[in-house]
Amino acid sequence: MELIMPELAKQYDVAEQLKAENQMEWVRQMNACKAQAEEVVKAELIYD
């Protein structure tokens, strides 16, 4: 998960600038990235 999260954040353009401008939107997007990363890890562990 530690490797996937930064890649997803970069892919969806979730940057420190967004955190400074609109913190709630940044949190929402980071939570979405975390959920997606968790799904990837679960899929790898369960189905592969």
PDBQT receptor file of N, H, CA, C and O in Angstrom, charges set to zero:
ATOM      1  N   MET A   1       0.828  -1.197   0.000  1.00  0.00    +0.000 N 
ATOM      2  CA  MET A   1       0.000   0.000   0.000  1.00  0.00    +0.000 C 
ATOM      3  C   MET A   1       0.867   1.254   0.000  1.00  0.00    +0.000 C 
ATOM      4  O   MET A   1       0.515   2.268  -0.603  1.00  0.00    +0.000 OA
ATOM      5  N   GLU A   2       2.012   1.170   0.688  1.00  0.00    +0.000 N 
ATOM      6  H   GLU A   2       2.298   0.347   1.177  1.00  0.00    +0.000 HD
ATOM      7  CA  GLU A   2       2.890   2.340   0.754  1.00  0.00    +0.000 C 
ATOM      8  C   GLU A   2       3.417   2.729  -0.616  1.00  0.00    +0.000 C 
ATOM      9  O   GLU A   2       3.729   3.895  -0.858  1.00  0.00    +0.000 OA
ATOM     10  N   LEU A   3       3.515   1.757  -1.512  1.00  0.00    +0.000 N 
ATOM     11  H   LEU A   3       3.261   0.810  -1.316  1.00  0.00    +0.000 HD
ATOM     12  CA  LEU A   3       4.006   2.031  -2.861  1.00  0.00    +0.000 C 
ATOM     13  C   LEU A   3       2.897   2.508  -3.790  1.00  0.00    +0.000 C 
ATOM     14  O   LEU A   3       3.137   3.306  -4.697  1.00  0.00    +0.000 OA
ATOM     15  N   ILE A   4       1.699   2.023  -3.564  1.00  0.00    +0.000 N 
ATOM     16  H   ILE A   4       1.504   1.375  -2.828  1.00  0.00    +0.000 HD
ATOM     17  CA  ILE A   4       0.580   2.326  -4.459  1.00  0.00    +0.000 C 
ATOM     18  C   ILE A   4       0.010   3.717  -4.198  1.00  0.00    +0.000 C 
ATOM     19  O   ILE A   4      -0.336   4.432  -5.139  1.00  0.00    +0.000 OA
ATOM     20  N   MET A   5      -0.090   4.102  -2.934  1.00  0.00    +0.000 N 
ATOM     21  H   MET A   5       0.191   3.521  -2.170  1.00  0.00    +0.000 HD
ATOM     22  CA  MET A   5      -0.707   5.392  -2.586  1.00  0.00    +0.000 C 
ATOM     23  C   MET A   5      -0.051   6.592  -3.273  1.00  0.00    +0.000 C 
ATOM     24  O   MET A   5      -0.765   7.404  -3.860  1.00  0.00    +0.000 OA
ATOM     25  N   PRO A   6       1.267   6.738  -3.227  1.00  0.00    +0.000 N 
ATOM     26  CA  PRO A   6       1.875   7.900  -3.905  1.00  0.00    +0.000 C 
ATOM     27  C   PRO A   6       1.650   7.887  -5.417  1.00  0.00    +0.000 C 
ATOM     28  O   PRO A   6       1.480   8.939  -6.033  1.00  0.00    +0.000 OA
ATOM     29  N   GLU A   7       1.652   6.696  -6.008  1.00  0.00    +0.000 N 
ATOM     30  H   GLU A   7       1.790   5.841  -5.508  1.00  0.00    +0.000 HD
ATOM     31  CA  GLU A   7       1.410   6.603  -7.446  1.00  0.00    +0.000 C 
ATOM     32  C   GLU A   7      -0.003   7.048  -7.796  1.00  0.00    +0.000 C 
ATOM     33  O   GLU A   7      -0.205   7.775  -8.770  1.00  0.00    +0.000 OA
ATOM     34  N   LEU A   8      -0.980   6.617  -7.008  1.00  0.00    +0.000 N 
ATOM     35  H   LEU A   8      -0.816   6.027  -6.218  1.00  0.00    +0.000 HD
ATOM     36  CA  LEU A   8      -2.363   7.019  -7.265  1.00  0.00    +0.000 C 
ATOM     37  C   LEU A   8      -2.546   8.519  -7.051  1.00  0.00    +0.000 C 
ATOM     38  O   LEU A   8      -3.231   9.179  -7.832  1.00  0.00    +0.000 OA
ATOM     39  N   ALA A   9      -1.943   9.051  -6.010  1.00  0.00    +0.000 N 
ATOM     40  H   ALA A   9      -1.387   8.515  -5.376  1.00  0.00    +0.000 HD
ATOM     41  CA  ALA A   9      -2.052  10.487  -5.748  1.00  0.00    +0.000 C 
ATOM     42  C   ALA A   9      -1.464  11.282  -6.908  1.00  0.00    +0.000 C 
ATOM     43  O   ALA A   9      -2.024  12.299  -7.316  1.00  0.00    +0.000 OA
ATOM     44  N   LYS A  10      -0.344  10.821  -7.433  1.00  0.00    +0.000 N 
ATOM     45  H   LYS A  10       0.111   9.995  -7.101  1.00  0.00    +0.000 HD
ATOM     46  CA  LYS A  10       0.278  11.506  -8.568  1.00  0.00    +0.000 C 
ATOM     47  C   LYS A  10      -0.601  11.371  -9.815  1.00  0.00    +0.000 C 
ATOM     48  O   LYS A  10      -0.765  12.328 -10.572  1.00  0.00    +0.000 OA
ATOM     49  N   GLN A  11      -1.156  10.191 -10.022  1.00  0.00    +0.000 N 
ATOM     50  H   GLN A  11      -1.022   9.413  -9.407  1.00  0.00    +0.000 HD
ATOM     51  CA  GLN A  11      -2.000   9.938 -11.190  1.00  0.00    +0.000 C 
ATOM     52  C   GLN A  11      -3.230  10.842 -11.192  1.00  0.00    +0.000 C 
ATOM     53  O   GLN A  11      -3.625  11.351 -12.241  1.00  0.00    +0.000 OA
ATOM     54  N   TYR A  12      -3.832  11.042 -10.027  1.00  0.00    +0.000 N 
ATOM     55  H   TYR A  12      -3.511  10.629  -9.175  1.00  0.00    +0.000 HD
ATOM     56  CA  TYR A  12      -5.038  11.862  -9.929  1.00  0.00    +0.000 C 
ATOM     57  C   TYR A  12      -4.735  13.312  -9.568  1.00  0.00    +0.000 C 
ATOM     58  O   TYR A  12      -5.648  14.082  -9.271  1.00  0.00    +0.000 OA
ATOM     59  N   ASP A  13      -3.467  13.684  -9.593  1.00  0.00    +0.000 N 
ATOM     60  H   ASP A  13      -2.725  13.058  -9.834  1.00  0.00    +0.000 HD
ATOM     61  CA  ASP A  13      -3.027  15.061  -9.367  1.00  0.00    +0.000 C 
ATOM     62  C   ASP A  13      -3.468  15.597  -8.001  1.00  0.00    +0.000 C 
ATOM     63  O   ASP A  13      -3.955  16.721  -7.884  1.00  0.00    +0.000 OA
ATOM     64  N   VAL A  14      -3.286  14.769  -6.980  1.00  0.00    +0.000 N 
ATOM     65  H   VAL A  14      -2.890  13.856  -7.074  1.00  0.00    +0.000 HD
ATOM     66  CA  VAL A  14      -3.567  15.181  -5.607  1.00  0.00    +0.000 C 
ATOM     67  C   VAL A  14      -2.240  15.669  -5.027  1.00  0.00    +0.000 C 
ATOM     68  O   VAL A  14      -1.393  14.862  -4.645  1.00  0.00    +0.000 OA
ATOM     69  N   ALA A  15      -2.062  16.987  -4.963  1.00  0.00    +0.000 N 
ATOM     70  H   ALA A  15      -2.750  17.643  -5.274  1.00  0.00    +0.000 HD
ATOM     71  CA  ALA A  15      -0.766  17.552  -4.589  1.00  0.00    +0.000 C 
ATOM     72  C   ALA A  15      -0.892  18.414  -3.336  1.00  0.00    +0.000 C 
ATOM     73  O   ALA A  15      -1.987  18.692  -2.847  1.00  0.00    +0.000 OA
ATOM     74  N   GLU A  16       0.259  18.819  -2.844  1.00  0.00    +0.000 N 
ATOM     75  H   GLU A  16       1.149  18.593  -3.241  1.00  0.00    +0.000 HD
ATOM     76  CA  GLU A  16       0.300  19.693  -1.669  1.00  0.00    +0.000 C 
ATOM     77  C   GLU A  16      -0.378  21.034  -1.941  1.00  0.00    +0.000 C 
ATOM     78  O   GLU A  16      -0.899  21.665  -1.021  1.00  0.00    +0.000 OA
ATOM     79  N   GLN A  17      -0.374  21.465  -3.184  1.00  0.00    +0.000 N 
ATOM     80  H   GLN A  17       0.050  20.952  -3.931  1.00  0.00    +0.000 HD
ATOM     81  CA  GLN A  17      -1.038  22.724  -3.529  1.00  0.00    +0.000 C 
ATOM     82  C   GLN A  17      -2.536  22.618  -3.248  1.00  0.00    +0.000 C 
ATOM     83  O   GLN A  17      -3.138  23.546  -2.708  1.00  0.00    +0.000 OA
ATOM     84  N   LEU A  18      -3.135  21.485  -3.614  1.00  0.00    +0.000 N 
ATOM     85  H   LEU A  18      -2.647  20.730  -4.053  1.00  0.00    +0.000 HD
ATOM     86  CA  LEU A  18      -4.555  21.277  -3.327  1.00  0.00    +0.000 C 
ATOM     87  C   LEU A  18      -4.782  21.256  -1.819  1.00  0.00    +0.000 C 
ATOM     88  O   LEU A  18      -5.774  21.797  -1.332  1.00  0.00    +0.000 OA
ATOM     89  N   LYS A  19      -3.872  20.638  -1.086  1.00  0.00    +0.000 N 
ATOM     90  H   LYS A  19      -3.066  20.198  -1.482  1.00  0.00    +0.000 HD
ATOM     91  CA  LYS A  19      -3.988  20.587   0.374  1.00  0.00    +0.000 C 
ATOM     92  C   LYS A  19      -3.997  21.995   0.965  1.00  0.00    +0.000 C 
ATOM     93  O   LYS A  19      -4.735  22.271   1.911  1.00  0.00    +0.000 OA
ATOM     94  N   ALA A  20      -3.180  22.878   0.410  1.00  0.00    +0.000 N 
ATOM     95  H   ALA A  20      -2.580  22.653  -0.358  1.00  0.00    +0.000 HD
ATOM     96  CA  ALA A  20      -3.106  24.250   0.907  1.00  0.00    +0.000 C 
ATOM     97  C   ALA A  20      -4.345  25.053   0.530  1.00  0.00    +0.000 C 
ATOM     98  O   ALA A  20      -4.796  25.903   1.297  1.00  0.00    +0.000 OA
ATOM     99  N   GLU A  21      -4.893  24.783  -0.652  1.00  0.00    +0.000 N 
ATOM    100  H   GLU A  21      -4.526  24.092  -1.275  1.00  0.00    +0.000 HD
ATOM    101  CA  GLU A  21      -6.028  25.568  -1.147  1.00  0.00    +0.000 C 
ATOM    102  C   GLU A  21      -7.374  25.063  -0.634  1.00  0.00    +0.000 C 
ATOM    103  O   GLU A  21      -8.239  25.857  -0.267  1.00  0.00    +0.000 OA
ATOM    104  N   ASN A  22      -7.550  23.748  -0.610  1.00  0.00    +0.000 N 
ATOM    105  H   ASN A  22      -6.847  23.102  -0.909  1.00  0.00    +0.000 HD
ATOM    106  CA  ASN A  22      -8.844  23.172  -0.258  1.00  0.00    +0.000 C 
ATOM    107  C   ASN A  22      -8.601  21.862   0.486  1.00  0.00    +0.000 C 
ATOM    108  O   ASN A  22      -8.566  20.788  -0.114  1.00  0.00    +0.000 OA
ATOM    109  N   GLN A  23      -8.437  21.969   1.788  1.00  0.00    +0.000 N 
ATOM    110  H   GLN A  23      -8.465  22.842   2.275  1.00  0.00    +0.000 HD
ATOM    111  CA  GLN A  23      -8.041  20.818   2.585  1.00  0.00    +0.000 C 
ATOM    112  C   GLN A  23      -9.087  19.704   2.578  1.00  0.00    +0.000 C 
ATOM    113  O   GLN A  23      -8.724  18.528   2.530  1.00  0.00    +0.000 OA
ATOM    114  N   MET A  24     -10.353  20.041   2.623  1.00  0.00    +0.000 N 
ATOM    115  H   MET A  24     -10.648  20.996   2.661  1.00  0.00    +0.000 HD
ATOM    116  CA  MET A  24     -11.391  19.006   2.635  1.00  0.00    +0.000 C 
ATOM    117  C   MET A  24     -11.412  18.221   1.326  1.00  0.00    +0.000 C 
ATOM    118  O   MET A  24     -11.606  17.006   1.342  1.00  0.00    +0.000 OA
ATOM    119  N   GLU A  25     -11.219  18.888   0.208  1.00  0.00    +0.000 N 
ATOM    120  H   GLU A  25     -11.062  19.875   0.194  1.00  0.00    +0.000 HD
ATOM    121  CA  GLU A  25     -11.165  18.203  -1.088  1.00  0.00    +0.000 C 
ATOM    122  C   GLU A  25      -9.941  17.298  -1.154  1.00  0.00    +0.000 C 
ATOM    123  O   GLU A  25     -10.011  16.194  -1.694  1.00  0.00    +0.000 OA
ATOM    124  N   TRP A  26      -8.821  17.761  -0.608  1.00  0.00    +0.000 N 
ATOM    125  H   TRP A  26      -8.764  18.658  -0.169  1.00  0.00    +0.000 HD
ATOM    126  CA  TRP A  26      -7.604  16.952  -0.579  1.00  0.00    +0.000 C 
ATOM    127  C   TRP A  26      -7.833  15.681   0.240  1.00  0.00    +0.000 C 
ATOM    128  O   TRP A  26      -7.431  14.593  -0.173  1.00  0.00    +0.000 OA
ATOM    129  N   VAL A  27      -8.475  15.819   1.393  1.00  0.00    +0.000 N 
ATOM    130  H   VAL A  27      -8.802  16.703   1.729  1.00  0.00    +0.000 HD
ATOM    131  CA  VAL A  27      -8.766  14.660   2.243  1.00  0.00    +0.000 C 
ATOM    132  C   VAL A  27      -9.683  13.690   1.507  1.00  0.00    +0.000 C 
ATOM    133  O   VAL A  27      -9.470  12.479   1.552  1.00  0.00    +0.000 OA
ATOM    134  N   ARG A  28     -10.700  14.214   0.829  1.00  0.00    +0.000 N 
ATOM    135  H   ARG A  28     -10.873  15.198   0.792  1.00  0.00    +0.000 HD
ATOM    136  CA  ARG A  28     -11.625  13.361   0.085  1.00  0.00    +0.000 C 
ATOM    137  C   ARG A  28     -10.889  12.570  -0.991  1.00  0.00    +0.000 C 
ATOM    138  O   ARG A  28     -11.109  11.369  -1.148  1.00  0.00    +0.000 OA
ATOM    139  N   GLN A  29     -10.026  13.242  -1.722  1.00  0.00    +0.000 N 
ATOM    140  H   GLN A  29      -9.847  14.218  -1.594  1.00  0.00    +0.000 HD
ATOM    141  CA  GLN A  29      -9.303  12.571  -2.799  1.00  0.00    +0.000 C 
ATOM    142  C   GLN A  29      -8.278  11.573  -2.260  1.00  0.00    +0.000 C 
ATOM    143  O   GLN A  29      -8.086  10.506  -2.844  1.00  0.00    +0.000 OA
ATOM    144  N   MET A  30      -7.627  11.909  -1.166  1.00  0.00    +0.000 N 
ATOM    145  H   MET A  30      -7.783  12.776  -0.691  1.00  0.00    +0.000 HD
ATOM    146  CA  MET A  30      -6.670  10.968  -0.573  1.00  0.00    +0.000 C 
ATOM    147  C   MET A  30      -7.389   9.740  -0.021  1.00  0.00    +0.000 C 
ATOM    148  O   MET A  30      -6.869   8.629  -0.117  1.00  0.00    +0.000 OA
ATOM    149  N   ASN A  31      -8.570   9.924   0.551  1.00  0.00    +0.000 N 
ATOM    150  H   ASN A  31      -8.992  10.827   0.628  1.00  0.00    +0.000 HD
ATOM    151  CA  ASN A  31      -9.348   8.780   1.024  1.00  0.00    +0.000 C 
ATOM    152  C   ASN A  31      -9.761   7.892  -0.142  1.00  0.00    +0.000 C 
ATOM    153  O   ASN A  31      -9.764   6.667  -0.017  1.00  0.00    +0.000 OA
ATOM    154  N   ALA A  32     -10.108   8.494  -1.267  1.00  0.00    +0.000 N 
ATOM    155  H   ALA A  32     -10.105   9.489  -1.369  1.00  0.00    +0.000 HD
ATOM    156  CA  ALA A  32     -10.452   7.717  -2.458  1.00  0.00    +0.000 C 
ATOM    157  C   ALA A  32      -9.242   6.934  -2.955  1.00  0.00    +0.000 C 
ATOM    158  O   ALA A  32      -9.373   5.775  -3.347  1.00  0.00    +0.000 OA
ATOM    159  N   CYS A  33      -8.074   7.552  -2.941  1.00  0.00    +0.000 N 
ATOM    160  H   CYS A  33      -7.967   8.494  -2.622  1.00  0.00    +0.000 HD
ATOM    161  CA  CYS A  33      -6.840   6.858  -3.342  1.00  0.00    +0.000 C 
ATOM    162  C   CYS A  33      -6.547   5.698  -2.393  1.00  0.00    +0.000 C 
ATOM    163  O   CYS A  33      -6.146   4.619  -2.831  1.00  0.00    +0.000 OA
ATOM    164  N   LYS A  34      -6.745   5.919  -1.111  1.00  0.00    +0.000 N 
ATOM    165  H   LYS A  34      -7.070   6.795  -0.756  1.00  0.00    +0.000 HD
ATOM    166  CA  LYS A  34      -6.496   4.868  -0.123  1.00  0.00    +0.000 C 
ATOM    167  C   LYS A  34      -7.444   3.698  -0.334  1.00  0.00    +0.000 C 
ATOM    168  O   LYS A  34      -7.027   2.541  -0.277  1.00  0.00    +0.000 OA
ATOM    169  N   ALA A  35      -8.710   3.990  -0.577  1.00  0.00    +0.000 N 
ATOM    170  H   ALA A  35      -9.049   4.929  -0.623  1.00  0.00    +0.000 HD
ATOM    171  CA  ALA A  35      -9.684   2.927  -0.812  1.00  0.00    +0.000 C 
ATOM    172  C   ALA A  35      -9.330   2.137  -2.065  1.00  0.00    +0.000 C 
ATOM    173  O   ALA A  35      -9.439   0.910  -2.079  1.00  0.00    +0.000 OA
ATOM    174  N   GLN A  36      -8.915   2.824  -3.100  1.00  0.00    +0.000 N 
ATOM    175  H   GLN A  36      -8.827   3.820  -3.088  1.00  0.00    +0.000 HD
ATOM    176  CA  GLN A  36      -8.536   2.144  -4.336  1.00  0.00    +0.000 C 
ATOM    177  C   GLN A  36      -7.293   1.279  -4.112  1.00  0.00    +0.000 C 
ATOM    178  O   GLN A  36      -7.226   0.157  -4.615  1.00  0.00    +0.000 OA
ATOM    179  N   ALA A  37      -6.326   1.778  -3.375  1.00  0.00    +0.000 N 
ATOM    180  H   ALA A  37      -6.380   2.689  -2.967  1.00  0.00    +0.000 HD
ATOM    181  CA  ALA A  37      -5.114   1.013  -3.081  1.00  0.00    +0.000 C 
ATOM    182  C   ALA A  37      -5.450  -0.231  -2.263  1.00  0.00    +0.000 C 
ATOM    183  O   ALA A  37      -4.889  -1.301  -2.499  1.00  0.00    +0.000 OA
ATOM    184  N   GLU A  38      -6.360  -0.096  -1.308  1.00  0.00    +0.000 N 
ATOM    185  H   GLU A  38      -6.816   0.773  -1.116  1.00  0.00    +0.000 HD
ATOM    186  CA  GLU A  38      -6.780  -1.247  -0.506  1.00  0.00    +0.000 C 
ATOM    187  C   GLU A  38      -7.441  -2.304  -1.374  1.00  0.00    +0.000 C 
ATOM    188  O   GLU A  38      -7.217  -3.498  -1.174  1.00  0.00    +0.000 OA
ATOM    189  N   GLU A  39      -8.250  -1.882  -2.334  1.00  0.00    +0.000 N 
ATOM    190  H   GLU A  39      -8.431  -0.912  -2.496  1.00  0.00    +0.000 HD
ATOM    191  CA  GLU A  39      -8.897  -2.830  -3.240  1.00  0.00    +0.000 C 
ATOM    192  C   GLU A  39      -7.873  -3.569  -4.092  1.00  0.00    +0.000 C 
ATOM    193  O   GLU A  39      -8.012  -4.768  -4.333  1.00  0.00    +0.000 OA
ATOM    194  N   VAL A  40      -6.850  -2.861  -4.544  1.00  0.00    +0.000 N 
ATOM    195  H   VAL A  40      -6.737  -1.887  -4.348  1.00  0.00    +0.000 HD
ATOM    196  CA  VAL A  40      -5.793  -3.500  -5.340  1.00  0.00    +0.000 C 
ATOM    197  C   VAL A  40      -5.078  -4.554  -4.501  1.00  0.00    +0.000 C 
ATOM    198  O   VAL A  40      -4.848  -5.669  -4.968  1.00  0.00    +0.000 OA
ATOM    199  N   VAL A  41      -4.728  -4.205  -3.272  1.00  0.00    +0.000 N 
ATOM    200  H   VAL A  41      -4.915  -3.299  -2.893  1.00  0.00    +0.000 HD
ATOM    201  CA  VAL A  41      -4.021  -5.139  -2.395  1.00  0.00    +0.000 C 
ATOM    202  C   VAL A  41      -4.898  -6.346  -2.088  1.00  0.00    +0.000 C 
ATOM    203  O   VAL A  41      -4.421  -7.480  -2.135  1.00  0.00    +0.000 OA
ATOM    204  N   LYS A  42      -6.155  -6.125  -1.777  1.00  0.00    +0.000 N 
ATOM    205  H   LYS A  42      -6.543  -5.204  -1.739  1.00  0.00    +0.000 HD
ATOM    206  CA  LYS A  42      -7.062  -7.243  -1.494  1.00  0.00    +0.000 C 
ATOM    207  C   LYS A  42      -7.202  -8.151  -2.703  1.00  0.00    +0.000 C 
ATOM    208  O   LYS A  42      -7.181  -9.375  -2.566  1.00  0.00    +0.000 OA
ATOM    209  N   ALA A  43      -7.344  -7.571  -3.874  1.00  0.00    +0.000 N 
ATOM    210  H   ALA A  43      -7.361  -6.578  -3.985  1.00  0.00    +0.000 HD
ATOM    211  CA  ALA A  43      -7.478  -8.367  -5.093  1.00  0.00    +0.000 C 
ATOM    212  C   ALA A  43      -6.225  -9.207  -5.322  1.00  0.00    +0.000 C 
ATOM    213  O   ALA A  43      -6.320 -10.369  -5.717  1.00  0.00    +0.000 OA
ATOM    214  N   GLU A  44      -5.060  -8.628  -5.077  1.00  0.00    +0.000 N 
ATOM    215  H   GLU A  44      -4.983  -7.684  -4.756  1.00  0.00    +0.000 HD
ATOM    216  CA  GLU A  44      -3.803  -9.368  -5.259  1.00  0.00    +0.000 C 
ATOM    217  C   GLU A  44      -3.694 -10.512  -4.251  1.00  0.00    +0.000 C 
ATOM    218  O   GLU A  44      -3.257 -11.608  -4.602  1.00  0.00    +0.000 OA
ATOM    219  N   LEU A  45      -4.084 -10.264  -3.017  1.00  0.00    +0.000 N 
ATOM    220  H   LEU A  45      -4.439  -9.374  -2.732  1.00  0.00    +0.000 HD
ATOM    221  CA  LEU A  45      -3.952 -11.288  -1.983  1.00  0.00    +0.000 C 
ATOM    222  C   LEU A  45      -4.992 -12.394  -2.118  1.00  0.00    +0.000 C 
ATOM    223  O   LEU A  45      -4.688 -13.563  -1.880  1.00  0.00    +0.000 OA
ATOM    224  N   ILE A  46      -6.194 -12.039  -2.491  1.00  0.00    +0.000 N 
ATOM    225  H   ILE A  46      -6.440 -11.089  -2.684  1.00  0.00    +0.000 HD
ATOM    226  CA  ILE A  46      -7.282 -13.010  -2.522  1.00  0.00    +0.000 C 
ATOM    227  C   ILE A  46      -7.344 -13.764  -3.843  1.00  0.00    +0.000 C 
ATOM    228  O   ILE A  46      -7.505 -14.985  -3.854  1.00  0.00    +0.000 OA
ATOM    229  N   TYR A  47      -7.218 -13.053  -4.948  1.00  0.00    +0.000 N 
ATOM    230  H   TYR A  47      -7.087 -12.062  -4.939  1.00  0.00    +0.000 HD
ATOM    231  CA  TYR A  47      -7.491 -13.664  -6.241  1.00  0.00    +0.000 C 
ATOM    232  C   TYR A  47      -6.250 -14.103  -6.999  1.00  0.00    +0.000 C 
ATOM    233  O   TYR A  47      -6.364 -14.812  -7.999  1.00  0.00    +0.000 OA
ATOM    234  N   ASP A  48      -5.075 -13.704  -6.553  1.00  0.00    +0.000 N 
ATOM    235  H   ASP A  48      -4.982 -13.128  -5.741  1.00  0.00    +0.000 HD
ATOM    236  CA  ASP A  48      -3.861 -14.121  -7.275  1.00  0.00    +0.000 C 
ATOM    237  C   ASP A  48      -2.988 -15.010  -6.443  1.00  0.00    +0.000 C 
ATOM    238  O   ASP A  48      -1.932 -15.445  -6.903  1.00  0.00    +0.000 OA
TER     239      ASP A  48
